[in-house]
Amino acid sequence: MTSYSDPSRPAGADPAALADTPDEALRRSLGVARRRFLSTCTAVAAGAVAAPVLGAAPALAHGRDHGHGHGHDHGRGQVLVPPHKRGIILYTVRDATARDPLASDLPSGFREVFKQLARHGYRQVEFAGYNQHANAPGGASLESVQGARLLRSWLDEYGLRAQGNHGFIPSSWPLTAEDRDTFKKHLEIANILGMDHMGTGGDPTGSSYRADWDVAADKWNALGEIARREGVKLYTHNHDSAYGFLLDRGPLDDQGRPTRSSGIRKLEYFLKVTDPRLVWLEMDIFWAHVAQYKFHTYTAPDGSTRRNVFDPAGLVTRYNKRYPLFHAKDGVVDTTNGMGWDMVPFGTGDIDYTTFFSRVGLSNYRNPMVEDDNSPSATDPAQSLREAKISYDNMAALRRRRG
């Protein structure tokens, strides 16, 4: 398996640098595919860790009461997340996009939700699919070229930029013709929406074995090459298990699979065996902290138990521009639930985002998307958009500590 040993300086042109060129900015603003844009230009111009490494001491009492959590510096100083980089994944407000506008006075469907998020201050959104309520403008599904053009018109209307989507990643490998065509359709939609990135909300594989991660790497390298030709960066997203330890050493079990680990984590291995020009990552910072709590020891090849506490920000800094996106999801410490954390709105928990964003840097490159799986409420239909505002304000208030 090919190993890419210098993740921060891949051979050839840096796609991140390419994305910052004036021509690329123009192409994005027009929502035009790269090949079409270039052809047009040519024609025209010829441990169980109770207080995790990046967290703070456990809070005495927390709920969805929106009080400020620990580790958040809201004073004066350098802004940690620039205004144009403050985003939200629409999964956080999925109840609002799915709401029937004929049955509620609350914002309903994509257009009204975009309008409300822009009022809150957001400038970026990440899609979690293109479905909404059937009575909303445009109808139930906007997963088409025509639907994407409508979405793009609303994004432009409210000064928002689409920065990614948790959408279609083919299940087949090798790719079937049908899956390849569907994948290309989603790339076309991404280009119409002006996205730099397209990805998934799932892990590349749920396996713990190196052989399966090698297969996943081959598949993602191939998909990433297809995406690169269309000017889009393909990314995968993590849950906690993907930052557990890879089983890559003997002795073997009765099915011939390794039972011990060299100490490398699954997604860290994936980073090493995927092409940095083709495959990117979105770190879900909450789930990375859950992994820090859960996966802190492993069985080494000699049978000994070894300790290795995960440092999410440290991994990002090592792989640098391989991490263009984050899910900025907060949590309060809870050592009774098996995960170490309970999810809460951004800025109301214990994850030290001031330290995290200070350490990872590149604030004009990274795209943190607010996410809270629990914001939609069956009893309080206004909660998700209200908490989106709270999360925005807390992100905007983050400042680098002085001294």
C-alpha positions as CSV (number, residue, x, y, z in Angstrom):
1,M,0.0,0.0,0.0
2,T,1.4,3.4,-1.0
3,S,2.2,5.6,2.0
4,Y,2.2,9.4,1.6
5,S,4.9,10.5,4.0
6,D,4.8,14.3,3.7
7,P,1.1,15.2,4.2
8,S,1.6,18.9,4.5
9,R,3.6,19.3,1.2
10,P,2.2,16.9,-1.4
11,A,3.9,16.6,-4.7
12,G,2.6,18.8,-7.5
13,A,0.3,21.8,-7.2
14,D,-1.4,22.4,-3.9
15,P,-5.2,22.2,-4.4
16,A,-5.7,24.5,-1.4
17,A,-3.5,27.1,-3.1
18,L,-5.3,26.6,-6.3
19,A,-8.6,27.2,-4.6
20,D,-7.4,30.7,-3.6
21,T,-6.5,31.9,-7.0
22,P,-8.5,34.7,-8.7
23,D,-9.6,32.4,-11.5
24,E,-10.8,29.8,-9.1
25,A,-12.7,32.4,-7.0
26,L,-14.4,33.6,-10.2
27,R,-15.3,30.0,-11.2
28,R,-16.8,29.4,-7.7
29,S,-18.8,32.6,-7.8
30,L,-20.4,31.6,-11.1
31,G,-21.1,28.1,-9.9
32,V,-19.4,26.7,-13.0
33,A,-17.6,23.3,-13.3
34,R,-13.8,23.6,-13.7
35,R,-13.7,22.0,-17.1
36,R,-16.5,24.1,-18.5
37,F,-14.8,27.2,-17.0
38,L,-11.4,26.4,-18.5
39,S,-12.9,25.7,-21.9
40,T,-14.8,29.0,-21.8
41,C,-11.7,30.9,-20.8
42,T,-9.7,29.2,-23.5
43,A,-12.3,30.1,-26.1
44,V,-12.4,33.7,-24.9
45,A,-8.6,34.2,-24.3
46,A,-7.2,31.3,-26.3
47,G,-8.2,6.4,29.5
48,A,-10.9,7.0,30.7
49,V,-9.8,10.5,30.9
50,A,-12.2,12.5,33.1
51,A,-10.8,15.9,32.0
52,P,-9.5,15.2,28.4
53,V,-6.4,16.8,27.0
54,L,-8.2,19.7,25.3
55,G,-11.1,19.9,27.7
56,A,-11.6,21.6,31.0
57,A,-12.5,20.4,34.5
58,P,-16.0,18.9,34.6
59,A,-18.8,21.3,35.1
60,L,-20.9,20.9,38.2
61,A,-24.2,21.3,36.4
62,H,-25.1,21.7,32.7
63,G,-28.1,21.3,30.5
64,R,-29.5,23.0,27.5
65,D,-29.5,26.2,29.6
66,H,-27.0,28.0,27.3
67,G,-24.8,29.3,30.0
68,H,-21.2,29.8,28.9
69,G,-19.0,26.7,29.3
70,H,-15.4,26.4,30.3
71,G,-12.4,27.2,28.1
72,H,-14.1,29.9,26.1
73,D,-12.4,33.3,26.0
74,H,-14.9,35.9,25.1
75,G,-12.7,39.0,25.8
76,R,-10.8,41.2,23.5
77,G,-8.1,39.8,21.3
78,Q,-7.6,38.2,17.9
79,V,-10.7,36.7,16.4
80,L,-10.3,32.9,16.1
81,V,-13.0,32.3,13.5
82,P,-13.3,35.1,10.9
83,P,-16.8,36.2,10.1
84,H,-16.7,34.7,6.5
85,K,-15.8,31.3,8.0
86,R,-18.6,30.9,10.5
87,G,-20.8,28.1,9.2
88,I,-23.4,25.6,10.2
89,I,-24.4,22.2,8.9
90,L,-28.1,22.2,8.1
91,Y,-28.5,18.9,9.9
92,T,-28.6,21.0,13.1
93,V,-31.8,22.7,11.9
94,R,-33.2,19.7,9.9
95,D,-36.6,20.1,11.6
96,A,-36.9,23.6,10.2
97,T,-36.1,22.6,6.6
98,A,-38.5,19.7,6.9
99,R,-41.3,21.8,8.5
100,D,-44.6,22.4,6.6
101,P,-44.8,26.1,5.8
102,L,-48.5,25.8,5.6
103,A,-48.8,24.6,9.1
104,S,-46.4,26.9,11.0
105,D,-45.4,30.5,11.1
106,L,-41.8,29.5,12.0
107,P,-39.1,29.5,9.2
108,S,-39.7,26.4,7.0
109,G,-37.9,25.0,4.1
110,F,-34.5,25.9,2.7
111,R,-35.2,29.5,1.6
112,E,-36.7,30.7,4.9
113,V,-34.0,28.8,6.9
114,F,-31.3,30.4,4.8
115,K,-32.9,33.8,5.5
116,Q,-32.9,33.2,9.3
117,L,-29.4,31.8,9.4
118,A,-28.1,34.9,7.6
119,R,-29.9,37.1,10.1
120,H,-28.1,35.2,12.9
121,G,-24.8,36.1,11.2
122,Y,-23.8,32.8,9.4
123,R,-22.0,33.1,6.1
124,Q,-21.5,29.4,5.3
125,V,-23.7,26.3,5.3
126,E,-23.0,22.7,4.8
127,F,-25.8,20.6,3.4
128,A,-26.9,17.3,4.8
129,G,-28.8,16.3,1.6
130,Y,-31.2,18.4,-0.5
131,N,-34.7,17.4,0.8
132,Q,-37.2,19.6,2.5
133,H,-40.9,19.7,3.1
134,A,-43.0,19.2,-0.1
135,N,-44.9,22.5,0.5
136,A,-41.8,24.6,0.6
137,P,-40.7,26.5,-2.5
138,G,-39.1,24.1,-5.0
139,G,-40.8,21.0,-3.7
140,A,-39.6,18.1,-1.6
141,S,-36.4,17.2,-3.4
142,L,-33.9,19.7,-4.8
143,E,-31.3,17.0,-5.7
144,S,-31.1,17.9,-9.3
145,V,-29.4,20.5,-11.6
146,Q,-32.6,22.6,-11.6
147,G,-33.0,22.2,-7.8
148,A,-29.3,23.2,-7.3
149,R,-29.8,26.3,-9.3
150,L,-32.8,27.3,-7.2
151,L,-30.8,26.7,-4.0
152,R,-27.9,28.7,-5.3
153,S,-30.2,31.6,-6.1
154,W,-31.4,31.6,-2.4
155,L,-27.8,31.3,-1.1
156,D,-26.8,34.3,-3.2
157,E,-29.9,36.2,-2.1
158,Y,-28.9,35.9,1.6
159,G,-25.2,36.2,1.3
160,L,-24.5,32.6,2.1
161,R,-21.9,30.2,0.6
162,A,-22.3,26.4,0.4
163,Q,-19.1,24.8,1.6
164,G,-19.9,21.1,1.6
165,N,-22.5,18.4,1.7
166,H,-23.0,15.1,3.5
167,G,-24.3,13.3,0.5
168,F,-23.8,10.5,-1.9
169,I,-20.7,8.3,-1.7
170,P,-21.0,5.1,-3.8
171,S,-21.4,1.9,-1.9
172,S,-20.1,-0.2,-4.8
173,W,-16.4,-1.0,-5.3
174,P,-15.3,-1.4,-8.0
175,L,-17.7,1.3,-9.0
176,T,-20.8,0.4,-11.0
177,A,-21.7,2.5,-13.9
178,E,-24.8,3.7,-12.1
179,D,-22.9,4.7,-9.0
180,R,-20.3,6.5,-11.1
181,D,-23.0,8.5,-12.9
182,T,-24.8,9.4,-9.7
183,F,-21.5,10.5,-8.1
184,K,-20.8,12.7,-11.1
185,K,-24.3,14.2,-10.8
186,H,-23.6,15.1,-7.2
187,L,-20.3,16.8,-8.3
188,E,-22.3,18.8,-10.9
189,I,-24.7,19.9,-8.1
190,A,-21.7,20.8,-5.9
191,N,-20.3,23.0,-8.7
192,I,-23.6,24.8,-9.3
193,L,-23.8,25.5,-5.5
194,G,-20.2,26.8,-5.6
195,M,-18.9,24.2,-3.2
196,D,-15.2,23.7,-2.7
197,H,-15.9,20.4,-0.9
198,M,-18.2,17.4,-1.1
199,G,-18.3,14.5,1.3
200,T,-20.1,12.2,3.6
201,G,-21.2,12.0,7.3
202,G,-19.9,8.5,7.6
203,D,-16.5,6.8,8.2
204,P,-14.7,5.3,5.2
205,T,-15.2,1.9,6.7
206,G,-16.5,0.6,10.0
207,S,-13.8,-2.1,10.2
208,S,-10.9,-2.3,12.6
209,Y,-8.7,-4.2,10.2
210,R,-5.9,-2.8,8.1
211,A,-6.9,-4.8,5.0
212,D,-10.4,-3.2,5.0
213,W,-8.9,0.3,5.4
214,D,-6.5,-0.4,2.5
215,V,-9.6,-1.2,0.3
216,A,-11.3,2.0,1.5
217,A,-8.2,4.0,0.7
218,D,-8.1,2.6,-2.9
219,K,-11.8,3.5,-3.3
220,W,-11.4,7.0,-1.9
221,N,-8.3,7.7,-4.0
222,A,-10.3,6.8,-7.1
223,L,-13.4,8.9,-6.1
224,G,-11.1,11.7,-5.1
225,E,-9.5,11.7,-8.6
226,I,-13.0,11.9,-10.2
227,A,-13.8,14.8,-7.8
228,R,-10.5,16.6,-8.4
229,R,-11.2,16.6,-12.2
230,E,-14.4,18.5,-11.4
231,G,-12.6,21.0,-9.1
232,V,-14.1,19.6,-5.9
233,K,-12.2,18.3,-2.8
234,L,-13.7,15.0,-1.5
235,Y,-13.8,14.6,2.3
236,T,-14.8,12.1,4.8
237,H,-16.1,12.7,8.3
238,N,-15.4,10.9,11.6
239,H,-17.3,9.4,14.5
240,D,-15.5,8.2,17.6
241,S,-14.7,4.7,16.4
242,A,-12.6,5.9,13.4
243,Y,-10.1,7.3,15.9
244,G,-9.8,4.0,17.7
245,F,-6.7,1.8,17.2
246,L,-6.2,-0.2,14.0
247,L,-5.7,-4.0,14.3
248,D,-2.6,-4.5,12.1
249,R,-0.4,-7.0,14.0
250,G,-0.5,-10.6,15.0
251,P,-1.2,-13.1,16.4
252,L,-4.0,-13.9,14.0
253,D,-7.5,-15.0,15.0
254,D,-9.2,-18.1,13.5
255,Q,-10.2,-16.1,10.4
256,G,-6.6,-15.0,9.8
257,R,-7.2,-11.4,11.0
258,P,-4.8,-9.5,13.3
259,T,-5.7,-9.2,17.0
260,R,-3.2,-6.5,18.1
261,S,-2.1,-3.0,17.2
262,S,1.0,-1.1,16.3
263,G,-0.6,1.9,18.0
264,I,-1.8,3.8,14.9
265,R,-5.3,5.0,14.8
266,K,-7.6,4.0,12.0
267,L,-8.1,7.4,10.4
268,E,-4.4,8.3,11.0
269,Y,-3.6,5.2,8.9
270,F,-6.1,6.3,6.3
271,L,-4.4,9.7,6.0
272,K,-1.1,7.9,5.4
273,V,-2.4,5.7,2.6
274,T,-4.6,8.2,0.8
275,D,-3.3,10.7,-1.7
276,P,-3.2,14.2,0.0
277,R,-4.1,15.7,-3.4
278,L,-7.3,13.7,-3.6
279,V,-8.7,12.9,-0.1
280,W,-9.5,15.4,2.7
281,L,-11.0,15.1,6.1
282,E,-13.6,16.9,8.2
283,M,-12.9,16.4,11.9
284,D,-16.0,16.2,14.1
285,I,-14.4,17.7,17.2
286,F,-17.0,16.3,19.6
287,W,-16.6,12.8,18.4
288,A,-12.8,13.2,18.4
289,H,-13.0,14.0,22.1
290,V,-15.2,11.0,22.6
291,A,-12.5,8.9,21.0
292,Q,-9.9,10.6,23.3
293,Y,-12.0,9.4,26.3
294,K,-12.7,5.9,25.0
295,F,-9.6,4.8,23.1
296,H,-6.5,5.5,25.3
297,T,-4.9,2.0,25.5
298,Y,-4.2,-0.7,23.1
299,T,-2.7,-4.2,23.0
300,A,0.8,-4.1,21.5
301,P,2.3,-6.9,19.3
302,D,4.1,-8.3,22.3
303,G,0.8,-8.5,24.3
304,S,1.5,-5.6,26.6
305,T,-1.0,-2.9,27.3
306,R,0.2,0.5,26.1
307,R,-1.2,3.9,26.8
308,N,-1.7,6.6,24.0
309,V,-4.1,9.4,24.7
310,F,-5.5,11.0,21.5
311,D,-4.8,14.6,20.8
312,P,-7.3,15.8,18.2
313,A,-5.6,19.2,17.6
314,G,-2.2,17.6,17.4
315,L,-3.4,15.3,14.6
316,V,-4.8,18.3,12.7
317,T,-1.6,20.2,13.0
318,R,0.4,17.2,11.7
319,Y,-1.7,16.8,8.7
320,N,-2.4,20.5,8.3
321,K,-4.4,21.3,5.1
322,R,-5.8,17.8,4.9
323,Y,-8.4,19.1,7.4
324,P,-10.2,22.0,5.7
325,L,-13.5,21.4,7.6
326,F,-14.6,20.9,11.1
327,H,-17.8,20.1,12.9
328,A,-17.8,22.5,15.8
329,K,-19.9,20.6,18.2
330,D,-19.6,21.1,22.0
331,G,-20.0,18.8,25.0
332,V,-20.0,18.7,28.7
333,V,-18.0,16.1,30.5
334,D,-20.0,13.1,31.6
335,T,-18.1,10.0,32.8
336,T,-21.2,8.0,33.4
337,N,-22.5,7.6,29.8
338,G,-19.7,5.5,28.3
339,M,-18.7,8.4,25.9
340,G,-17.2,10.9,28.3
341,W,-19.3,13.7,26.9
342,D,-22.9,14.9,26.5
343,M,-23.7,17.1,23.5
344,V,-24.7,20.7,24.0
345,P,-24.9,23.9,21.9
346,F,-21.6,25.3,20.8
347,G,-19.9,27.5,23.4
348,T,-22.0,26.1,26.4
349,G,-19.8,23.1,27.1
350,D,-16.4,22.0,28.3
351,I,-14.5,21.5,25.1
352,D,-11.8,24.2,25.0
353,Y,-12.3,25.7,21.6
354,T,-10.2,28.7,22.3
355,T,-7.2,26.4,22.7
356,F,-8.2,24.1,19.8
357,F,-8.6,26.8,17.2
358,S,-5.5,28.6,18.5
359,R,-3.5,25.4,18.0
360,V,-4.7,24.3,14.6
361,G,-4.4,27.8,13.1
362,L,-5.0,28.6,9.4
363,S,-8.2,30.5,10.3
364,N,-8.7,31.8,6.8
365,Y,-8.5,28.2,5.4
366,R,-10.4,26.1,7.8
367,N,-14.3,26.0,7.8
368,P,-15.8,25.2,11.2
369,M,-19.5,24.2,10.9
370,V,-21.6,24.4,14.0
371,E,-23.4,21.1,14.7
372,D,-25.7,19.9,17.4
373,D,-27.5,16.6,16.8
374,N,-29.9,17.3,19.6
375,S,-31.1,20.8,18.7
376,P,-34.4,19.7,17.0
377,S,-37.0,19.3,19.7
378,A,-40.4,17.5,19.5
379,T,-41.8,19.8,22.1
380,D,-40.1,23.1,21.2
381,P,-40.2,23.7,17.4
382,A,-38.3,26.9,17.7
383,Q,-35.4,25.4,19.6
384,S,-33.0,24.5,16.8
385,L,-32.9,27.9,15.1
386,R,-32.8,29.6,18.5
387,E,-29.8,27.4,19.5
388,A,-28.2,28.1,16.1
389,K,-28.1,31.8,17.1
390,I,-26.6,31.0,20.5
391,S,-23.9,28.9,18.9
392,Y,-23.2,31.6,16.3
393,D,-22.7,34.2,19.0
394,N,-20.4,32.0,21.0
395,M,-18.3,31.2,17.9
396,A,-18.1,34.8,17.0
397,A,-17.0,35.7,20.5
398,L,-14.0,33.4,20.5
399,R,-10.7,35.3,20.9
400,R,-7.1,34.1,21.2
401,R,-5.8,34.4,24.7
402,R,-3.2,37.0,25.2
403,G,0.1,36.3,26.9
